[in-house]
């Protein structure tokens, strides 16, 4: 008699579970529909002409003049304070629209000249808006303080350009929606699946078969992994071809994102195992699962940068695993990082995996 094949049993469970997942309306809605709705909404928004005038002041600028004291208080201009290297990087991505340099001139009739540095990634309309704001400020200062002088300053019409890559709204939003899809499926999907298998005595029936417990878990888990990786391919494909989501190195970047998604999904499924072990009945699963998903969905940089949160809240945001997935995916997709380059974020995910599965091993119930 040939020994019972654990691998064949694992694959049979995987096929059956995967088929069942595709037939589940809730699984399809949470994994495909919700993320795609957000991507479509923000994708169409990003193709509009939204004005974003984030600027930085050149470190060589003269700040002891009325021009600077006026423009720094204009609500339409958001000044960024960062190192020159950081400003240059953000400028090349279009996240900073322009670098403003206010310089003294030897001409006493025109004491200052204002030079702008922008990039190919910035919206030209935004650069023109900055020029208009500066000229308006200069005109008002001339009328109030320099009525007899030609002008206090002139804005150089030639804008220095640095190479850049267009940073679209979709480049920020899509990684967040990918993370939301993986997190929701990992937590809710696994929690409901194994709770129902236990309640319906399916796991108990498996005991009557020669298949080992580990292969039962692996078979069900593998079906979830395959389903979500298919979801990831669809989301990235729509984002890239419909809304120009950036994949810097093409297929290499795509493969890195899929591998990163696999690591994150393994982690998020661990939360699902914990919830399925703690839940006393099916109605307690959603509130327990939301304890893991809702804070991350809101605080992990899904819709906007965590830098917008109060400083006292940011350390908590940076602990959340979804934050590190979002950061790593954005760096891989747009910056062209490899998985090794994003090791700081990925290592945090691995630490979470160890902690979560240690807890899941203690909590998970077979009966």
Secondary structure, DSSP 8 states (H G I E B T S, - for coil): -----HHHHHHHHHHHHHHHHHT-HHHHIIIIIHHHHHHHHHHHHHTS-----EEEE-TT---SSHHHHHHTT-TT-EE----HHHHHHHHHTTSS-EEEEEEE-S-TTS-EEEEEEEETTS-HHHHHHHHHHHHHHHHHHHHHH-TTSS-SEEE-S--EEE------HHHHHHHHHHHHHHHHIIIIIHHHHHHHHHHTTHHHHHTTSS--HHHHHHHHHHHHHHHHHHHHHHHHHHHHHHH----TTTHHHHHHHHHHHHHHHHHHHHHHHHHHHH-SSGGGHHHHHHHHHHHHHHHSSSSS-GGGS-HHHHHHHHHSHHHHHHHHHHIIIII---TTTTHHHHHHHHHHHHHHHHHHHHH----
